[in-house]
């Protein structure tokens, strides 16, 4: 059962554009929603995360928007740069009950053209 | 400080052989996780260790997979009688659960396993 669905699978934008990656979840017990960035040959790196008690969180050029009623959350990258080209994964976990094991989306391959 | 380290970075093995993959978590992190990243399957949870508690093995795909964590630090993932479908990148992560920043998992670079 795929509990976190991510779209689009791939995304190409021009430098300065604002790519948006969307995720939807099924399990209402999820209470922690991180985004990870992965470059080829590297492990995923934690980018930004949100808890369901807020609707938006911003860190630098990265913003998470969270819609609890729709069970959706999204990542926006402002003023995107070629160096942002990577694969992005959304994820979700259920606090401490199951050790905060992460359930990941399928990933989005982002390309930012110069 | 040092991040999560994994060894080897690459492992090529013949079908039917056993392999051991090692993970050194961030110093002080009590929670340790193994995930597998493969084409078509994305990132999937395998096993979770927390302190001296019994590990959560619910994500292990078969009884050929096992893991242990010695002294609450280093962990070894063992795959017995490897099959071609075991080819994947095996990722280790650690977190400060249940302490400050406990939900944040930090990943190592992974071990790329190729079964020929």
Interface residues (C-beta under 8 A of the other chain):
Chain A: X32 X34 X36 X41 X42 X43 X44 X45 X46 X49 X89 X91 X93 X95 X96 X98 X99 X100 X101 X102 X103 X104 X105 X106 X107
Chain B: X4 X31 X33 X35 X42 X43 X44 X45 X48 X50 X56 X59 X91 X93 X95 X97 X98 X102 X103 X104 X105 X106 X107 X108 X109 X110
